[in-house]
Amino acid sequence: MRISDTPAGPRIAVLGLHLEANAFAPPTRREDFARQCLENGAAITALARAESSHLPAEIPGFYRRMDATGPWCPVPLLIAAAPPGGPIEQAVFLDLLDAMRRGLAAALPIDGIYLASHGASSATGDEDSDGTIAALLRQVVGPAVPIVCSHDLHCNVSERLVDSVDALVAYRTNPHVDMAARAAESADLLRELLAGERMARGFVRLPLVPPSVTLLTAAGPYAERIAEAEALMRDDPRIANASVAAGFVFSDLPKCGMTVTVTARGGDAALAQAAAQRLARHAWGQRARHVPALTALDAAVALAVEAGRGAAPPVLLADVADNPGGGGRGSTTYLLRALHAAGAEGVVLGVFVDPALAAEAHALGEGAAFDAVFNRVPSEFSAGFAAPARVLALRDGAGLGRRGVMAGRRFGLGPSALLELAGSGLRVVVGSLRRQLHEPAMLELHGIDIAAARCLVVKSRGHFRAGFDAYFPDARIVEVDAPGLTSPVLANFSWSRLPRPVFPLDAAAAWDG
């Protein structure tokens, strides 16, 4: 008797690795995972079924859908998630890989696997860490056990990963508010496979690395490709999934580039490949539209000053080049220094990542006045800046998200402080852990009335749009051109591993599909 025939239902292994690797950032260490999410075994199931948790949103979403569609026996192995940063230290990756292998081998026999990973990880000694994980799983369980994998749409997909899984499901919203929905879709596909459905994949990689700010799904060229993929799934029942993944160029790897992966029912590989080619051809034809529209630093500061005087509605300045959600350090001072010098009124800036400054504020206490030194140990892009300041609020940095990407999920900034700079009155939320500002509760935790701010500066690339849309319409959101590890101006970087020629870096890039 098959395990899936027992009253307990199929035994499904659940695991995942969440990291968006930026090759220009310092390596990701084990403590980065420990501070965000490093769970194994039964604790994963308990957290997945809790009211809220720090797990990636896919895990609770998968559990909910599996629970709703029939009996099953979860076999949770390992969930590791770290904030975007540099490639994982190889020893750490090997430890995680070994834990996955040992856990899976000990759990055999199983009926299926759900692999919930970001899809843009790499390690200092492995450029295709996600492919390595998928290949390992396939090696352990053999060809007959179905594996369904879900990824962020900023994933860098390899042929090895596609060959190792039965279905790949990528997010379809940016900001990412569909993680749980894609996990539910993954659960449904896994149920189909367990019932005997056969799947085949088609795969295309384009020599196209669109700047991240051109990849919103509300409107624009990428939104149109997502809509086309959704229409394909809706109109052709043979298509189980069509995923147009934008990729993450800052990983600087040969496998970087927009990819199209189509999964077809009935094992129809020709259908899947033809559909993938068609979607890729349309994406390539619209490549010239992936041009970022950035505002110069001086012009952005002028808009903040105008809003502060009440001569214009409140404005949100997005410091897209210093996005911790893409590997930025969250500590560049270009906007902070310029806004303070200009005396812009009603400015709130966050989250500025500076553990030493946060610790000093906590040691001094609320109400204390002192000389705040930002980046007392300067680094590339993160120059020092000093100004007299007062400590307005101190917090432990822990909170529960209420909107957008973080809705219902727990976050942690580490020990945090709200500082007010003397002279300008500019308020800065200082945190100890690298987190992008994409959730209103991160400010409200410190007593900030967002609706009263005249200018909000967010260190975030795009996820803030789903968190702050109630306060700032698109017309009052400005993406600022400033230096940083996640600048959309790709010519600013010294690329070493991208598959050149590639558009938009190389105008002569060609694709013969």
N, C-alpha and C positions, 0 to 999 in steps of 0.2 A: 504493500500500500504506500502511495506517495504521501509525503508529509502534508501536502496541500489537501489531501482527502480526509485528514483528521479533523475532529470537531474544533480544535484550536485554530484551524486555518493555516495558511502558508507562513513559514518562517522567513521573515524579511530582514536582511542585514541593513542597517542604517549607519552611514558614516559620511564624513566630508571634511574638506580642508578649504578654509576661506582665507585667501590672501590675494590682494592685487599688488603684484610686484613691480616696483619702479626701479629700474636699473641704476638710476642716478641717486638713489637714497641709500642710507646706511643699511646694512644687512638686518633682517628680521631675526630676533633671538627667541629663545623659548619663553622668556619672561613676557614678551609681547603677546604671545598666545595666552599665557597664564593670567594676564591682566584683563583680557577681553573674554575669551571663552576657550577652555580646555577641559572637556568633559568626556567621560567614558562610561560604558556599562549602563546599569539600571538608572543611574542619575539622569541620563539623557531622556529616558522615557518619562520619568517624574517631572522633569522640567518641561518637556514637550506638552504634557497634559496639564500643566499649571496655568493659572490665569495669565501670568506674564513671566518672562524669563529673559536671560541674556543670550539665548541660543539664536543663531541665524533664523530668520522668519520662515525659511523653507521647512525646517524640522517640525515645528508645531503644525504648519499647514499640511504636511504629509501625513502626520499622525491623525489629524482631524478627518481627512478624506478617507484614509484607510479604515478608521473606526466606523465611518458612516456607510461604507460600502460592503461590509461583511467582516466575518471573523478573520483575525490574523494574529500572528505572534511576532512582535517586534524583537529583533536581535540587535540592539544598539551597540556599536563598537567604539567609535571615537568621533568626536566633533571638535575640531581645532579651528579657531578663528582669531586673527590678529588684525590690527588696523593696517591699511595699506602702507607699505614700506619697501625696503630693499629685498632682494632675494633671500630666502630662508638660509640660514647657516646650514651647510651640508650635513653636519652631524645631527642637528635638530631634525632636519627633514628625514634622515635615515632612521632616527628614533621613532618618528611618527609613522613612517612607512612600516617599520618592523612591528609596531603596536597594532597597526591595521592587519598585517599579515598573520600575526599570532592570534589576534582576536577572531579573525575570520576562520582560520584553520581549526581553532578550538570549538567554534560554533557549528561546524559541519555535522550533518548535512543541512543545507538551507535551500529554500525555493527561489529566492530572488534577492536582488540588491538594489537599494536606492542610494546613489552617490550624489550628495548635495554639496558641490564645491563651487567656489567663485569662478574658477577657470582661467585666471590670469596669474597663477602662482608660478614661481620658478625657484630654484635653489642655487646656491653658489657653485654646485657641482652637477646640476641637472637642469638643463634649459626647458625640459618638458616634464616637469614634476606631475602635472595633472595627467598626462598621458602615461607616466610611469605608474601612478596609482591605479588607473583603469586597467592597464595591462596586467598588473599584479593580481587584481581581483579576478580577471578572466583566467589567469593561470591557475589560481587556487581552486576556482569552482568549476572550471571546464566550460565547454561550448554550449551546454544545454540549459544552464541557469541564466534567466534573463537579468540584465543589468540596465537600469534606467538612470540617466545622469541629468541633473539640472545645473545650469550655469547662469551667471550674471551675463548681461548682453555685452559687457566689456571683456569678454573672455578671448583668449588666444587659443584657438582650437587646432589640435594636431591631427594628422591622419591616423596616428596610432591610437588616439583616444576614440575617434569615430569607429575604427575597426574593432575596438574592444567592447563597445557598448551596443545594446540593442536599440536604444533611442536616446537622443540628446534634445533637451528642452531648454531654451534660453529665455530670459526675461523678454518682455515686449513693451515695457514702459520705462521711460527715463524722464523724470526721477522714477526710481524703482519702487513702485507701490503694488507690484503684482507677484512678489516673491511667494506668498502663500498660494496664490492662484496657480502659479507654475508648478509648485510642489503638488497641488491637487491634480493637475494635469498629468504629472509624472506618476502619481498613484494610479490614475485611471489606465494609463498605458501599461503599467506593470500588471494590473489586473487582466488586461487584454492578453498580454503575453503569457500569463499564468494559465489562461483559459485555452491557450493553443495558437493564438495569432502569431504569424511570422512577420517580422519587420525587416526592411532593407533600407540602407542609407545612401543618399547621394551627397556629395561634398565638393565645394569649390572654394578656393581661396583667391582673393583679388589682391593685386598690388596697390592697395588703397588703404591709407591709414588716416582716417578723418580726424581732425582736431576735435577734442571731446565736447567743446561747446557747440558744435554743429550737429550733435546727435540727440537732441530732444525729440520726444515722440508726440508732442502736441501739434507740431507743424514743422514743415521743412522736408528735405530730401530723405532723411532717415525715417521720419514718420510715414512717408509714402511707401517706403520699402516694407515697413512693419505692416502697414495696412494691406499691402499686396499679399504678403505672406498669410495674413489672417483670412483674406478672401479666398486664397487657395485652399486653406484648411476647411473653410466653411462650404465651399462649392464642390469640392471633390472628396467624397468619403474615403477614397483610397489613400489620401494624404493624412497620415496620423499627426505629423508636426512639420512645420517649416520655421526654422530659426535663422534669422539674419543677425549675426553677431558682429558688432562694430569693431571689436578688438580693443586692445589697450597698448597704444604705441609706446608708452614709456617703459614697457618691459624690454624694448630694444632687442628683439629676438628674431631669428629667421622665420618663425611661424606667425609673426605679427601680420595683421591685415584683416580687413573685413572678410568674414566667411559666411557661407550659406550651407546649412545642413538640413536636408529634407529626409524625413522618415516616412516610408510608404508601407502600407499594409499589404499582406499577401506576398511578402518577400519580393516585390517588384523593383529590383534594383535599377532597371532602365527607366522606369517612371520617375523614381526618386532623383536620379541623376539629371534627367531632362528638366525636371521642375527646378532643381538647384541651379542649373545652367541659365534658365530663363530669368530667375530672380537675380542672379549675379549679373547678367547682361544689363538688366535695367538699372541696377545699382551703379555699374561702371559708367553707363551713359549719363548719369547725373553727378558724376564725381566733381565737376567744376563748381557745384553749388556748396561744397563743404568748405566754405571760407569763413573764418571767425570774424565777427563784427565787434571789435574791441574799442574802448574809449581810452584815450591817453590819460595818464595820471593827472596832469594839471587840469584837464577838462573835467575829469570826474570830481576833483576837489572843488572846482567852481560850481558844479551842480549841487554839491553838499552845502556849500556856503549859501547858495541861493535858497535851498530848502530850509536851512537853518534860520534865515531871515524871514521866512514865511512868504517869500516871493514865488514859491513853487511848492507843489505837493511834496510830501516826504519821499525820499529816494533810498533805494537799496543799492549799495556798491558791492559787487561780488569780486573778491580778491581771488580770482580763479587760478592764478599762478601759484598760490600758496595753499592749495587744497589738501588738508590731511587725508581726505577721502581718496586721494590719488597718489599718496606718498609724500606730499609736501610736509614740511616740518611744522607749519602753523605758527611761524615765528618771524616772518619778514616784517620789517618796520616801515616800508615805503609809504603805505597809506597812513599808518599811525602818525608818522613824523609829519607828513604833509598836512593832514587835517588839523593836527595840533598847532602847527605853525600858522595855518590860515585862520585859526580861531573859529572854525565852523561850529555852530551851536547845535545842541541836541543830538550829538553823535554818540552812538553805541557801537562798540567794536567787539567781536568775539569770533571764536574763542582763541585767544593768544596763548600759545602753549609755552609755558616757562615754569617748570617745577620749582626752580630756585626762588623765583619771585613770588610764587604762590606760597611757598614755605615761609618766606620772610614776612609776608602779610599776615599769615596765621600766627607767627611768633609775636608780632607787634600787637595784633588785636584790632577789632573794629573801632573806627574813629581815629586811629593813629595816623599822623602825618609823617611822611618820610620821603626820601629821594628814591623813587622807583627806577631801578636800572633793568631795562629789558635786554635780554641776551648778554648777560655779564661775561659769558664766554662766546664771543662772536664766531660764526661759521659762514660758509658760502651762502649768500643771499640773506643771512640773518645777522645784520649789522646791529651793533649796540645802539641803544637809545635811552636817555635818562631825562626824567622830568619830576618835579615835586608832585606828590600825589597823596590822596587820603584813602584809607581803607573804608569802603562803604558797607561791605558785607563779606562774610566768610561762610563757606559751605563745604560739605564733604564731597560735593560734585555728583552725588547719586540722584537719579531721577527716573521718571517713567514718561516715555514719549506719548504725545497726544495727537500728532498730525503726521501725515505723509509717510515717509520711509520708516520712521521710528514709532509710529502709532502702536501703542500697547506693548512696546519693547522697553526693557530697562537699559539705561545708559550710565556711564560713569566717566566723569571728567577728572577724577582724582581730586585731592584737596584743591579748592578753587576760591577765587576772590574777585570781588568787584571793586575796581579802583577808579577814582576820579582824578584826572590830571588838573593841577592848578593852572589857572589862566584860561584855558580853553573850556574846561568843564567836561571834556571828553571822557566817557566812561568805557572802561575796558574790562571784559570778563577774562580773567587769567586762569587757565587750567593746568593740570599737571600731566595729563595723558593726551596723546594726540587724537583729537576728535574733531571732525568738521562741524561747523555750526549749521545744522539743517533741521533743527527741532526747536520750536518756541520755548519749550519747557527748560531748555538749557539757560535761557535768559531769565525766564520767570522765576526760576529757582533762586535767583539772586535779587528778586524784588523789582525787576525791570518791567515797566509798562510799555510794551512794544508799540502800542498804538500812539503813545505820546512821543516817541522818538521822531526826530526830523530826518535823521540819516542813520541807517543801519548798515554796518560793514560786516559782511560774512566771509569767513575763510572757508569757502566751499565752491565747488564747480557748478553744480546744478541741482543737487538734491534739496537745497534750500527752497526751491520753487514750490515743492509740495508741502513744505512746512510753513512758509510765510506768505502764501498766496492770498490769505485773508487780509493781509496788511498792505501788500505792494503788488499792483497790477504789472503785467509785463512791460508796459510803457514806462514804468518807473524803476525798472531793474537795469542796472548798468554793469556790464562786464569790463573790468578795468585791465588795461595793458600794463602790467608791472612784472618785474623779474621774479623767478621762482622755479621750483622743481617741477611744477605742473603747468607751465606756460603753454597756452594753445599755439603760440608762435613756434612751430616745430623747427624752424631754421635756427633757433637759439641754442640747440643742443648738438653735441658731438656724437653722432650715432656711430655705432661700431658693428652691430649685428643685424640691423634691419635688412630685409631682402631687396636691395637696391637693383634697378630703379623702382621707386615707389611714389605714388602720387599722394600729397601735393609737393613733397620735397623735390621730386624730379618731374619736370613738366613733360619729359619724353617717355615717361612710364607707359607701357603698353600691355594690353591683355588680348589674347587672340580667341577668347571664348565666344 
